[in-house]
Amino acid sequence: MKQHKSKIIWSSVVLILFVAVLIGFINLGGSEQVPDKKIRIGYTHNDILVGLKNMEAIEGRIAPEGYSVEWIEFQDEVKIYQSLEEGTIDFGKVGDAVPSFLHKGKNAPVFVAAEPPSPNGRAIATRKGTEMTEVEDLVGKKVAYTPFTNDHYFLLQLLEKSSLGVGGIDKLEAIEASPSEGVELLQNGEVDAVVVSEPYVSLFDHLEYPLVYDGELTANQDVYLTTQENIKERKDIINELLLAIYDYEDLLNEDIHGFAEILYQKTKIPHIVWLNVFVNEAYGISPYYEGMVKQQQERVDFLFEQKVISQNFEVNEFAIDNTEQE
């Protein structure tokens, strides 16, 4: 439980900074009105935001302003990012590697907040009875992962750190699959390994599958994104979303058993698995501050230097403190 207490401390420490930044966020720019009074939020089925959806806390915050909420479920975070890029949703949470892979240009979604790093929130789960303990053992094996996600980035990091190098991914029999599809493939014995993030790391741990971790690699982090149009025209409403998430996570940290049960009911992932997720991951949304921009730039630079992406970009141009002043 010591780890749980540290999360509460993190949550308390960021509150003053978070509110201060958001107050500045609200006061910048004009107060233009837009015809569409609906906020469309993208989420995945097994994300902790499912609990927030169930509480309807965001709806209560923005209804007085005449806004409604539409929750749109996606198969994976890549589709959330692409929908933000297309403007078909207004707000979403993705792993920090997703924008690094998929950023296309000046109209890309912008970073507005982030969760604390979770270095143990990623792993490679392997078939029971195998003795694969490091990434080199995956050569010639069927390995499932979701392209352009933190799982993909984690696999590349492991390869780069090994004797194989990033190009070693071509020596694996890569199987592209959504997170839930990858889980099913491993459980059915159709692949040798699957790269996963929470809650699937804890699920496979609970089911006693062998796991390959590396907590020394750059910690993965979830980030919250919105469109540039929303920054210009509905920043006060985006602010309300962020504050609702802050309050929700504060409640979660105070009642992990209660929220583990809510998430079990909504996702069918066992209560005990969610409790382990809450140990592995810290929760306490904060502004997207300068240090995060620097870390995100390092991810982009890594992918560019390794020729995984063809074009580099300056992350600070797409972080809220910079974009909001344009």
N, C-alpha and C positions, 0 to 999 in steps of 0.2 A: 504493500500500500504506500510505501515511501514515494514511488514514482507517481502515484495518483496525487499525493499532496503537492508534489512539485508542479504538477500541471495547474493546480488551483493557484499557486503562487504566480506562475506565468500569466494566467488569465488576469489576475489582479494588477500585475505590473503593467500590462499593455493597455489597461482601460483608459488611463489619463491621456496617454499618447494617442490612442485610437480616437477618442472623442474629440481631442484637440484638432487632429488632422481632419476629421470629418466635418467639424464646424467650419474650418477653412474651406473645405470642399464645397459645402453648401453655399457659402457666401460669395464664391467666385462666379463671375459671369452674370448674364441676364436671367430673367425669369420667364423664358419663352414657353408658350403652351403648345402642345402637340395634339393632334386629333385623337390618336390612339391612346386610350386611358387604361390599357392593359399591360401588365408586366409579365413577360414570358420567361420562366425559369427552367433551364435545362438541368436534368439530374439523371443519375443511373440508379438502377433498381436497388443495388446493395450499398448505396452511400448513406452515411449517417444523416444527411439532409432529409431522408425519408421521414425521420422522426419530426423534423421541423414542419414538413408538409402536413403531417398528421395533426400537429398542434394548431395549424392555421394562424400562427403568430404574425406572419408577414401580412396576411390579409387584414388583420386587426389594425396594423400600423398604417397601412396606406389607404384603407377604405375611406377614412375621413377626407382624403384628398380627391376622392372620386375615382380611385384606381381599383382594378381587380387584378387577380393573379391567375395565371394559367401555368400549371406545372406540366412539363413535357418530358416524358421518359425517353432516354436514349440507350442504345446498346453499349456504347463505350464513350470515353471522354473525347476521342478524336471527332466524333460526330457532334458533340457539344461545341467544340471549338469551331468546326466548319459552319455550324448553324449560326454562331455568333458572327462569324466572318460574313455570312450571307445576310445577316440582319433578321433572320427568322426567329431568333430568341434574343432576349435582352441581357441575360445574366446567367452565369454558370461557373462551376468549379471544375478545374482539371489539374492533373499533375503538372509540375513546373516544366517538365520536358516537352509537353505537348506543344506549347507555343514556339519552343526552340526548333522543333522539327517542321512545323507547319506555317510559320510566319511567311506572309507573301508580299507585304508592302505597306504603304503609308496608311491604308485604311484598316489595318489589322486591329483586332480587339485590344483593349488596354487593361493593364494590371491595376486593380483597386485595393486588394487586400491579400493576406496569406495566412496559412496555418503554420504552427511551429514545425521545424524539420523532424522527420521520423526515420532515422537511419535503419531501424529494424522493421520498417514497414514494407520491405521488398525481399523476395527470396526466390530461389528456384526449387520447386517441389519435384522430386523424382519418384519413379515407380518403386513400390515396396519390393524389397529383396535385392535391389541393386546396390552397388557400392560407389556411386558417383558422389564424390566429395568436393570436386572443384570443376571449374568450367572446362578444363582440358578433357575431362571424362565424357563430355558431351559430343566430341568429334564423331561424326557418322551417325549420331542418334537423332531421333525425331524430337524436336523441341518446339513447343507451341508458345507463342507470345503475341501480344497485340502491337502491331507496328505503330510507331510515332507516339508512344506513351512512355511513362516512367519505367515500365517493365522493359521496353526496348532499350531505353537509355542505360538501365542497370546491366543488361546483358552486354552492351557495348563496353561499358566500364570494366566489367569483369574480364572481357576478352582483351582489352587494351592493357590491363594490369598483368595478364598472363603472358606466356610465351607465344601465344597465337596472334596477338594483336587484333585490332578491330576487323581486319580482313578475314579473321578466323571464322566470322559468322557464315562465310561461304562453305566452311567445312562441316557445318551442322546441317541436318535436314530440317530446315526451318518450316514450320507450319503456322501460317497466319490465322489467328482466331481471336474472337472477342474474349474478354476475361471469363465469362461464364462458359463459353464454348471450350476454352482451354482447360478449365476445371473438369468438364465432362469428358473430354478426350483422355485426360490422365486417369480419371477414375474408371473409364472403360478399357484402359490398357492400350489405347490407340496411339499414344505417344509415350516417349521415354521420360519426358520432363516438360514442365510448364513454368514459365516465368510469371510470378503473381505479385500483387500488392494486397494490402488489407482490403476487405476482411478475409481474403482467401489464404493469406499466410497463416493466420490463426486457425482457419478451418482445416488446412492440411496438417498443421501441427496437432490439432485435436484428433484428427483421424490417423495420426502416427505415420505420416509419410516422411521420408527423409527430406531435409531442407538444407539448401546451400545458402548461407548468408555472407555478407561482408559489410559490417557496420563501419569500416574505415573509409569507405567510399563516400563521395559527396552525398550528403543526406538528401533524400527526396522530400518534396514539400508540395502541398496543395495550394493553388492560387485561385483567386476569384477574379473573373474577367467580366467586362461589359463592353458595349459598343461605343465608339466615339460619339455617335449621335446622342446616346444617353448621357454622356458626360456633359454635352453642350445643352441639352434640353430638359433632362429629368434627373439631375444629379442629387436633388433632395430626396427623390424616391429611392435611388440606389443607396443613398445613405441609410434610409430606413431599413432596407434589406440587410445591410451589413450590421446594423445595430441589433436587428432581430436574431441574426446568427450569433452575435456575441452573447446575447441573453440566453439563447438556446444552449450554447455550449457551456455557459456558466451553470445552468440547471443540470446538464448532463454530468458535469464534473461533481456535482453535489449528490447525484442520485444515479450512480452507474447501474445499479441493479434494475431500477425502474426503467431506464432507457434501454438496457439490454433486453428487457422483456418486450418493450414496444417494438424494437427493431426485429426481434425474433418473430413477432406476430406479422410484421410487414414483409420480411424477407425470407422467413423460414430457416435462416441460419441460426443454429442453437444459441440460447442465452449465454452459455458458458463460453462460446466462441467470441461473442461480442464483448464479454468481460475481458478476454485476453487482448482483443483489439484495443480496448481502452488503456491497457497497460503498454502496448507497443507504440501507440500513437498519442501525441500530445494534442490537446485542443485548446484554442485560445486565439481567435482571429485577431490580427493586428494590421495596421496600415502597411502598404508596400513601401517600406523605407529604403534608404540608400544602400544599406548592406545587402538587402535582398536583390536590388538591381545589380549589384556587383556579382553576386553569386549566379544570378540568371545569365549575365553576360558571359561568365566562365563556361556555362553549359553550351551556349550558342557558339562560343569560340571553339570549344572542344569538337563539336559536330562539324564545324566548318573546316577546322584543321585536319580532321580525319576524313574529309571529303564525303561526309554523310549528307550534308546539305550543300547546295551550290552557291548560296548567297549569305553573307554575314549581315547583321544589322545591329543598330545601337538600341539596346533595351531601354535605356533611359528616355528615349523618345516616345515610349509606349507605356511608361509608368505614370500614375495619376498626377504626381507633383509637376511633371513636365507637360503632359498633354493638356491639362486643364487650363494652362496659361495661353494656349494658342488663340 
